[in-house]
Amino acid sequence: MDVGMILMQVYVFVLACFAGYQLISKVPPTLHTPLMSGSNAISGITILGAMLAAKVGTGSPFGVSTIIGMLAVALATINVVGGFMVTNRMMGMFKSKG
């Protein structure tokens, strides 16, 4: 890979980290949980992409991309399940007592 391409990818990664931090830090605490529970659909799409990266077929042998894809599937699944658990707990706060 070209050095210029690697530097460009690092530059985009650093900018994405900075923009993500700025966006998350500006969200008030009262909106944080509803917004995070709403992002579970995006994490579901991440699971699909990770499954594509992890696939092993006739044209793509088992390798590093498969291992990283399997790790991505596991982490995205934990994120989705945790998000739904937080949403369920949050919705339980609004149920009537009785």
C-alpha positions as CSV (number, residue, x, y, z in Angstrom):
1,M,0.0,0.0,0.0
2,D,1.2,3.5,-0.8
3,V,2.4,5.7,2.1
4,G,0.2,8.5,0.9
5,M,-2.9,6.2,1.0
6,I,-2.1,5.1,4.6
7,L,-1.6,8.7,5.7
8,M,-4.9,9.7,4.1
9,Q,-6.7,6.8,5.9
10,V,-5.1,7.7,9.3
11,Y,-6.2,11.4,8.7
12,V,-9.8,10.3,8.0
13,F,-9.8,8.1,11.1
14,V,-8.5,10.8,13.3
15,L,-11.0,13.3,12.0
16,A,-13.8,10.7,12.5
17,C,-12.7,10.2,16.1
18,F,-12.6,13.9,16.7
19,A,-16.0,14.5,15.1
20,G,-17.6,11.6,17.0
21,Y,-16.2,12.8,20.3
22,Q,-17.5,16.3,19.6
23,L,-21.0,15.0,18.7
24,I,-21.3,12.7,21.7
25,S,-20.1,15.2,24.2
26,K,-22.6,17.8,23.1
27,V,-25.6,15.6,23.6
28,P,-27.4,16.4,26.9
29,P,-27.8,13.5,29.4
30,T,-31.6,13.5,29.0
31,L,-31.4,12.7,25.3
32,H,-28.4,10.3,25.5
33,T,-30.3,7.1,26.2
34,P,-33.1,7.6,23.7
35,L,-30.6,8.4,21.0
36,M,-28.4,5.5,21.8
37,S,-31.3,3.1,21.8
38,G,-32.4,4.5,18.4
39,S,-29.0,3.7,17.0
40,N,-29.5,-0.1,17.5
41,A,-30.7,-0.3,13.9
42,I,-27.4,1.1,12.7
43,S,-25.6,-1.5,14.8
44,G,-27.7,-4.2,13.2
45,I,-26.4,-3.0,9.8
46,T,-22.9,-3.2,11.2
47,I,-23.5,-6.8,12.1
48,L,-24.5,-7.5,8.5
49,G,-21.3,-5.8,7.2
50,A,-19.2,-7.7,9.7
51,M,-20.8,-11.0,8.6
52,L,-19.8,-10.1,5.0
53,A,-16.3,-9.4,6.1
54,A,-16.1,-12.7,8.1
55,K,-17.4,-15.0,5.3
56,V,-15.3,-17.8,4.1
57,G,-16.1,-19.1,0.7
58,T,-14.4,-20.7,-2.3
59,G,-12.8,-17.5,-3.5
60,S,-12.0,-16.1,0.0
61,P,-9.9,-18.4,2.3
62,F,-9.9,-18.2,6.1
63,G,-7.5,-15.5,7.1
64,V,-7.1,-12.3,9.1
65,S,-10.2,-10.6,7.6
66,T,-12.3,-13.6,8.8
67,I,-10.9,-13.3,12.4
68,I,-11.4,-9.5,12.5
69,G,-14.9,-10.0,10.9
70,M,-15.9,-12.5,13.6
71,L,-14.6,-10.2,16.3
72,A,-16.7,-7.4,14.7
73,V,-19.8,-9.6,14.7
74,A,-19.3,-10.4,18.4
75,L,-18.8,-6.8,19.4
76,A,-21.7,-5.4,17.4
77,T,-24.0,-8.1,18.8
78,I,-23.0,-7.1,22.3
79,N,-23.7,-3.5,21.4
80,V,-27.2,-4.4,20.0
81,V,-28.1,-6.6,23.0
82,G,-26.9,-4.0,25.5
83,G,-28.8,-1.3,23.7
84,F,-32.0,-3.2,23.8
85,M,-31.5,-3.9,27.5
86,V,-30.9,-0.2,28.3
87,T,-34.0,0.6,26.2
88,N,-36.1,-1.9,28.0
89,R,-34.9,-0.6,31.4
90,M,-35.6,3.0,30.3
91,M,-39.1,2.1,29.1
92,G,-39.7,0.3,32.4
93,M,-39.4,3.7,34.1
94,F,-42.5,5.0,32.3
95,K,-44.7,2.0,33.2
96,S,-47.5,2.7,35.6
97,K,-47.1,1.2,39.0
98,G,-50.0,-1.1,39.8
